Amino acid sequence: MSRKAKEIVLESEQRAELERLVALAERAMRDGALGVAMSPEYTPGMTTDEVMALARVAAAFRAPVFVHARYSD
């Protein structure tokens, strides 16, 4: 498999994973969650796209976003 083909497959897998993450967050909100929480510092590889997708879910439900942030060098 060529490098470009591998990149396309990886991108497709990442998109599918993001869709699953959003679906889980939406389900939790419909089931009565108070908001969306995340800990980017403790989630290696968490992307801006993931953070924004979860924030959009919270906004759609007019719910808060809780972010555990810590200082690190």
Secondary structure as GFF3:
##gff-version 3
##sequence-region A 1 73
A	DSSP	alpha_helix	3	30	.	.	.	ID=ss1
A	DSSP	beta_strand	36	38	.	.	.	ID=ss2
A	DSSP	three_ten_helix	40	42	.	.	.	ID=ss3
A	DSSP	alpha_helix	48	60	.	.	.	ID=ss4
A	DSSP	beta_strand	65	67	.	.	.	ID=ss5
###
